[in-house]
């Protein structure tokens, strides 16, 4: 008859190991900060914000919607170097008429991020000195992006509004490791991102948050219990 010790060892061996090892992807992340200006032109010969839904005339503007293709520039002047476009829409979503819902793709048209986009989404209370919106995605070098954007009003008139934009995108090597083998529009993979390139040129391994099967075995408390029991069996028998 099998001893209780051998039965216990058999039970432990056939029971699946629970995975205790895990890594926090945020520990291997860095933040990309981009600063530019957004020009929302609502009137004149070449407006970039067109009203497609008009609110009732007796309201504060609640319910109105504008579709935008706003130019983005390095400086607050519209004639400074263009860096991209903000394409999307905003709606007056507050009864007071001062709270907007903004959803837009930030398309970069030059430099290292040419052709890449960042998607922003959230509440824009226009009279607040600083408004925070969410980054909910992206494409190209910002595939699977997350982060936030800060908006500040530089100037406002009946013709246009100029916004100071600080964009913060979390560059996680976990997201990079998942996305780096997905082909981009030109057929190349996205591992030309900074986090992926630093790993591929030998500067250090990418912390992808993935643990090898060997690591899982040795990190399992059940393995340690089995080891102790085996040693006990050998010594006492």
C-alpha positions in Angstrom: 0.0 0.0 0.0 1.3 3.4 -0.9 2.4 5.6 1.9 0.6 8.8 2.6 3.8 10.7 1.7 3.8 9.1 -1.8 0.1 9.9 -2.3 0.7 13.5 -1.4 3.6 13.7 -3.9 1.5 12.2 -6.6 -1.3 14.7 -6.0 1.0 17.6 -6.1 2.6 16.4 -9.3 -0.7 16.0 -11.2 -2.1 19.4 -10.0 -1.3 22.2 -12.5 1.1 24.8 -11.3 -0.4 28.2 -10.6 1.4 31.1 -12.3 2.8 33.4 -9.7 5.4 35.2 -11.7 4.3 38.4 -13.4 5.8 41.7 -14.5 4.4 45.1 -14.5 4.6 46.5 -18.1 4.6 50.1 -16.7 8.0 49.6 -15.2 9.5 49.3 -18.7 7.6 52.3 -20.1 8.7 55.8 -21.1 6.7 58.8 -22.0 6.9 60.6 -25.3 6.0 64.3 -25.0 5.0 66.3 -28.1 4.1 70.0 -28.0 2.3 71.9 -30.8 -0.5 74.3 -31.5 -4.0 73.6 -32.9 -5.9 76.2 -35.0 -9.6 75.9 -35.0 -10.9 78.2 -37.7 -14.7 78.6 -37.7 -15.2 81.4 -40.3 -13.6 83.3 -43.1 -12.6 82.1 -46.6 -11.1 78.8 -45.5 -12.7 77.5 -42.3 -11.3 74.2 -40.8 -14.3 73.6 -38.5 -17.7 73.2 -40.3 -21.0 73.1 -38.5 -23.0 70.0 -39.5 -25.7 70.1 -36.8 -27.1 73.3 -35.5 -28.7 73.8 -32.1 -32.1 75.4 -31.6 -31.9 79.2 -31.8 -33.2 79.6 -28.2 -30.5 77.4 -26.7 -26.9 78.1 -25.6 -25.6 76.0 -28.4 -26.2 72.6 -26.7 -26.4 69.9 -29.4 -24.4 71.6 -32.1 -21.7 69.6 -33.9 -18.7 70.7 -35.9 -16.4 68.5 -38.0 -12.8 69.6 -38.0 -9.6 69.3 -40.1 -7.5 71.8 -38.0 -3.9 72.5 -38.9 -1.2 71.8 -36.3 1.9 73.9 -36.1 5.1 74.1 -34.2 4.4 77.7 -33.0 1.2 79.7 -32.2 1.3 81.5 -35.5 -0.5 79.7 -38.4 2.4 80.4 -40.8 4.9 78.5 -38.7 6.0 75.0 -39.7 3.1 72.6 -40.1 3.4 69.3 -38.2 0.0 67.7 -38.9 -3.8 67.9 -38.8 -6.5 67.3 -36.1 -9.3 65.5 -37.9 -12.5 64.6 -36.1 -15.4 66.5 -34.6 -16.6 68.3 -31.4 -20.1 68.7 -30.0 -21.5 71.1 -27.5 -22.4 68.5 -24.9 -23.1 70.7 -21.9 -26.3 72.7 -21.3 -24.2 75.7 -20.4 -22.7 75.8 -23.9 -19.2 75.8 -22.6 -18.5 72.1 -22.4 -17.5 70.2 -25.5 -17.1 66.6 -26.4 -14.0 66.2 -28.6 -13.0 63.2 -30.6 -10.1 63.5 -33.1 -7.2 61.8 -34.8 -3.9 63.7 -34.6 -2.2 63.0 -37.9 1.5 63.8 -38.1 2.7 64.8 -41.5 6.4 65.2 -41.0 9.5 64.1 -39.1 10.0 60.8 -37.3 6.2 60.4 -36.9 5.1 61.1 -40.4 2.0 59.2 -41.2 1.4 58.1 -37.6 -1.8 59.0 -35.7 -2.9 59.4 -32.1 -6.6 59.3 -31.2 -7.8 61.7 -28.5 -11.2 61.6 -26.8 -12.8 63.4 -23.9 -14.4 66.5 -22.3 -13.2 70.0 -23.2 -14.5 72.6 -20.8 -13.4 75.6 -22.8 -13.2 78.1 -19.9 -10.9 75.9 -17.8 -7.3 77.1 -18.0 -6.1 73.5 -18.6 -8.3 70.6 -19.9 -7.2 66.9 -19.9 -8.4 64.4 -22.5 -7.5 60.8 -23.0 -5.3 59.1 -25.6 -7.3 56.0 -26.6 -5.2 54.6 -29.4 -3.1 55.3 -32.4 -1.5 53.9 -35.6 2.0 53.6 -37.1 4.6 54.4 -34.5 1.8 55.0 -32.0 0.0 51.8 -32.5 -1.8 50.7 -29.3 -1.0 54.2 -27.8 -2.3 55.3 -24.4 -1.7 58.5 -22.5 -3.3 61.9 -22.2 -3.4 65.4 -23.7 -3.5 68.8 -22.1 -5.2 71.7 -23.9 -4.8 75.4 -23.1 -6.4 78.3 -24.9 -3.9 80.7 -26.3 -6.4 83.0 -28.0 -10.1 83.0 -29.0 -12.1 85.2 -31.4 -15.2 85.0 -33.5 -13.0 83.7 -36.3 -10.7 81.2 -34.7 -9.4 79.6 -31.5 -5.7 78.7 -31.0 -4.9 75.9 -28.6 -1.6 75.0 -26.9 -1.4 71.2 -27.0 0.8 69.0 -24.8 0.5 65.4 -25.9 1.9 62.6 -23.6 2.0 59.1 -25.1 3.1 56.1 -23.0 5.7 54.1 -25.0 5.4 50.7 -23.4 7.7 47.9 -24.5 4.9 45.5 -23.8 2.8 47.1 -26.5 5.8 47.3 -28.8 6.5 43.6 -28.4 3.0 42.8 -29.4 2.8 45.2 -32.3 6.3 45.1 -33.7 5.6 42.3 -36.1 2.4 43.7 -37.5 3.2 45.2 -41.0 2.7 48.9 -41.5 1.4 50.5 -44.7 4.8 50.2 -46.4 5.1 46.5 -45.6 7.7 47.0 -42.8 7.1 46.1 -39.2 6.7 48.7 -36.5 9.9 47.8 -34.6 11.4 51.0 -35.7 9.9 52.6 -32.7 12.4 53.8 -30.1 11.7 51.1 -27.6 11.9 48.3 -30.1 15.0 49.6 -31.8 16.9 50.0 -28.5 16.2 46.3 -27.9 17.2 45.1 -31.4 20.6 47.0 -31.5 21.9 45.2 -28.4 21.4 47.9 -25.9 19.4 45.6 -23.7 16.5 43.1 -23.7 12.9 44.4 -24.0 10.9 43.7 -20.9 7.8 42.4 -22.6 6.0 41.2 -19.5 6.2 37.6 -20.8 7.7 34.9 -18.5 9.3 31.8 -19.9 8.0 28.3 -18.9 11.2 27.6 -17.0 10.8 30.7 -14.9 7.2 29.7 -14.1 8.3 26.3 -12.8 11.0 27.5 -10.4 8.8 30.4 -9.2 5.9 28.1 -8.2 5.5 27.4 -4.5 4.3 23.9 -5.4 7.7 23.1 -6.9 9.4 24.1 -3.7 7.0 21.9 -1.7 7.7 18.9 -3.9 11.4 19.5 -3.6 11.3 19.6 0.2 9.2 16.5 0.4 11.5 14.6 -1.9 14.5 15.5 0.2 12.7 14.5 3.3 11.8 11.1 1.7 15.4 10.5 0.7 16.8 11.3 4.2 14.2 9.4 6.2 13.8 6.3 4.1 
